[in-house]
Each structure stands twice: as structure tokens, then as C-alpha cells.
């Protein structure tokens, strides 16, 4: 508090301004990044659901070894270079539970999301963590005559969305720091011209008056 009293008015105004502006910029940046990441996740989820629905409809209309071979080709195409899908599997409801009918390059066993999708006959999406990386799991039931007989499960990595969110965060931080520097510089110039210079002139005039220069 004693140090605060020794600071000049310009220094106090700058400190107060920065103390107000910085939290506002930080909150705005955090909100923007979260909104951007959520929008990217929603877009990826919608894409995954559309692909899973298409594959589910294809599964429901065929059967037999030839149909499975065609499904395998479709899955391999989904997992092609540049695809948003990392793993894919088609599970069929057997008496003992879900069994993999067709799987991609990195087959995974049925998880709780697949069980829920088949049991509840509804689409399921869930966020997972695999080896420290976020993954969006999209599961669509396979329906025959309105009854769930299996599920299509797709894993969509969120690496691109996370990388884009980090890039936007860095840009927002840089923009925020630039804004603070600009505000502080402009405020310092304004304070110097509007307050400091006139006060200095007044003090000098008073000092001359004290020396008898009227």
C-alpha cells in the first residue's frame, strides 16, 4: 500500500487498466477457443454419424460371405488415407453377445457404447482417451424390422480439432498481448499529454512565482 502511494498517477492508471483488460481478454480467449473446439467436435460427430448410418443401412440390406466382403471393402475405403475415421467395426448380435462381423485395420472389441446402442436401439456418441489422445466414438445400431440386431462403431480422432484449437489459442494470446501493449502505449501517451505535461508546466510556473518571477 505504501508503494502504491509513491507511484505516479499515470502508473496507477496504467496498472488499473491492465488489471481490468487482461482478465477480459483471457476470458474472451478461453470462451472463443472452447466454442471453436465444440463446433469442430460437433461437425466431426455429424460426419461420423452420417458415415455410420450409411454403413448400417448397407449392412441391413445384405447377408452372407459376399456381403461381408463388400462391407470389408467399404470399411477399408472409410479408413483410407486422409480419412477422419481411425477404426471401424461392424458387430452382430449373437446369443452370447456382440461379435465382430467385419473390422478395420485395428479391430477393437465391443465396448459399453456398442452394448448400449444395441440394447437401447439408439445412436451413441462418447469421448474416449486412447494413449493420451482424444477419440470420438460413434455407434449406430443396425436395424431389421425395427429391431436392433447389431451396431456399426466408428472411432474418429480429435487430433485435428485439438491442433486447430491450440493454434487459435496461440493466435488469440498473441492478439491479446498486442492489444494490451497498444492500450498501455496509447494510454501512456494520452496521460502524458493530457495530465503530466500541463501539471509539470503548472509546477514550473509556481516555482518561478515563489522565486519572485510574477
C-alpha positions in Angstrom: 0.0 0.0 0.0 2.9 2.4 0.8 4.5 1.6 -2.5 1.1 2.3 -4.2 1.1 5.8 -2.7 4.6 6.6 -4.1 3.6 5.7 -7.7 2.6 8.4 -10.1 -0.9 8.9 -11.3 0.0 7.7 -14.8 1.5 4.5 -13.4 -1.6 3.8 -11.3 -4.0 4.4 -14.2 -1.9 2.0 -16.4 -1.9 -0.7 -13.7 -5.6 -0.5 -13.2 -6.3 -0.5 -16.9 -4.1 -3.6 -17.5 -5.7 -5.3 -14.5 -9.1 -4.8 -16.0 -8.3 -5.5 -19.6 -6.2 -8.7 -19.1 -8.9 -10.7 -17.4 -11.4 -9.7 -20.0 -9.1 -10.7 -22.9 -8.3 -14.0 -21.1 -12.0 -14.8 -20.5 -12.8 -13.9 -24.1 -10.0 -16.1 -25.5 -11.0 -19.1 -23.3 -14.6 -18.7 -24.4 -13.7 -18.4 -28.1 -11.4 -21.5 -28.0 -14.0 -23.6 -26.2 -16.7 -22.6 -28.7 -14.4 -23.3 -31.6 -13.4 -26.7 -30.3 -17.1 -27.6 -29.6 -18.1 -26.6 -33.1 -15.3 -28.7 -34.6 -16.4 -31.7 -32.5 -20.0 -31.3 -33.5 -19.0 -31.2 -37.2 -16.9 -34.3 -36.8 -19.7 -36.1 -34.9 -22.2 -35.3 -37.6 -19.8 -36.6 -40.2 -19.2 -39.8 -38.3 -22.9 -40.3 -37.7 -23.6 -39.9 -41.4 -20.9 -42.4 -42.4 -22.1 -44.9 -39.7 -25.7 -44.6 -40.8 -24.8 -45.3 -44.4 -22.7 -48.3 -43.4 -25.5 -49.5 -41.1 -28.1 -49.3 -44.0 -25.7 -51.2 -46.2 -25.3 -54.0 -43.6 -29.0 -54.3 -43.0 -29.7 -54.9 -46.7 -27.4 -57.8 -47.3 -26.1 -61.0 -45.8 -23.7 -63.8 -46.5 -20.0 -64.0 -47.3 -20.2 -61.8 -50.4 -22.0 -59.1 -48.4 -19.3 -59.3 -45.8 -16.6 -58.9 -48.4 -18.3 -55.9 -49.8 -18.6 -54.5 -46.2 -14.9 -55.0 -45.7 -14.2 -53.0 -48.9 -16.4 -50.2 -47.6 -14.6 -50.2 -44.3 -11.2 -50.2 -46.0 -12.4 -47.2 -48.0 -13.5 -45.4 -44.9 -10.1 -45.9 -43.4 -8.3 -44.6 -46.5 -5.5 -42.0 -46.4 -6.8 -38.7 -45.2 -9.9 -40.1 -43.7 -11.4 -38.8 -40.5 -12.1 -42.4 -39.3 -9.3 -44.2 -37.5 -11.0 -47.5 -36.7 -14.3 -49.1 -37.8 -16.1 -52.3 -36.9 -19.5 -54.0 -37.5 -20.8 -56.0 -34.6 -23.6 -58.6 -34.9 -25.8 -59.6 -32.0 -25.2 -63.3 -31.2 -26.8 -65.4 -28.4 -23.7 -64.9 -26.3 -23.4 -61.2 -27.0 -21.9 -58.9 -29.6 -19.5 -60.4 -32.1 -17.3 -58.7 -34.7 -18.6 -59.4 -38.2 -16.3 -57.1 -40.1 -13.5 -54.9 -38.7 -10.9 -52.4 -40.0 -7.1 -52.5 -39.8 -7.1 -52.0 -36.0 -10.0 -54.1 -34.7 -11.3 -53.4 -31.2 -13.7 -55.4 -29.2 -17.2 -54.2 -28.5 -17.3 -51.6 -25.8 -20.0 -50.3 -23.5 -21.1 -47.8 -26.1 -21.8 -50.6 -28.6 -23.7 -52.6 -26.0 -25.9 -49.5 -25.2 -26.5 -48.8 -28.8 -27.8 -52.3 -29.5 -29.7 -52.7 -26.2 -31.4 -49.3 -26.3 -31.7 -49.3 -30.1 -30.3 -45.8 -30.3 -27.3 -43.9 -31.6 -24.5 -43.3 -29.1 -21.5 -40.9 -29.2 -18.8 -40.7 -26.5 -15.4 -39.1 -25.9 -12.6 -41.5 -25.2 -8.9 -41.2 -24.3 -6.6 -43.6 -26.1 -2.8 -43.3 -25.5 -3.3 -39.7 -24.3 -5.2 -38.8 -27.4 -8.9 -37.9 -27.6 -11.2 -40.1 -29.7 -14.8 -39.6 -30.6 -16.7 -42.9 -30.6 -19.8 -43.0 -32.8 -22.1 -46.0 -32.7 -25.2 -46.6 -34.8 -27.5 -49.6 -34.4 -28.2 -51.9 -37.3 -32.0 -52.3 -37.5 -34.0 -55.0 -39.2 -37.8 -54.7 -39.0 -37.4 -52.0 -36.3 -35.3 -54.3 -34.1 -31.6 -53.8 -33.3 -29.5 -56.7 -34.5 -26.0 -55.2 -34.4 -24.1 -52.0 -34.4 -21.6 -50.0 -36.6 -18.8 -48.5 -34.5 -16.5 -45.8 -35.8 -13.6 -44.1 -34.0 -12.8 -40.6 -35.1 -9.6 -39.0 -33.7 -9.9 -35.4 -32.5 -6.2 -34.6 -33.3 -7.1 -32.1 -36.0 -9.7 -30.3 -33.9 -7.4 -30.1 -30.9 -4.5 -28.9 -33.1 -6.7 -26.2 -34.6 -8.0 -25.2 -31.2 -4.4 -24.8 -29.9 -3.5 -22.7 -33.0 -6.4 -20.5 -32.4 -5.5 -20.2 -28.7 -1.9 -19.1 -29.6 -3.3 -16.5 -32.1 -5.8 -15.2 -29.5 -3.0 -14.9 -26.9 -0.8 -13.0 -29.4 -3.7 -10.7 -30.3 -4.5 -10.2 -26.6 -0.9 -9.3 -25.8 -0.7 -6.9 -28.8 -4.0 -5.3 -27.7 -2.6 -4.8 -24.1 0.6 -3.2 -25.4 -1.4 -0.9 -27.7 -3.7 0.1 -25.0 -0.9 0.8 -22.5 1.1 2.7 -25.1 -1.9 4.8 -26.1 -2.9 5.4 -22.5 0.6 6.5 -21.6 0.7 9.0 -24.5 -2.7 10.3 -23.5 -1.8 10.7 -19.9 1.4 12.4 -20.7 -0.3 15.0 -23.0 -3.5 15.4 -21.0 -2.2 15.4 -17.4 1.6 15.1 -16.9 2.7 17.9 -19.3 0.1 20.5 -18.0 0.8 19.6 -14.4 4.6 20.0 -15.0 4.0 23.4 -16.6 1.9 24.5 -13.6 4.5 23.3 -11.1 7.3 25.2 -13.0 5.2 28.3 -13.1 4.6 28.1 -9.3 8.3 27.6 -8.7 9.0 30.7 -10.7 6.4 32.6 -8.8 8.0 31.5 -5.5 11.3 32.9 -6.7 9.6 36.3 -7.3 9.1 36.0 -11.1 5.5 37.1 -11.3 
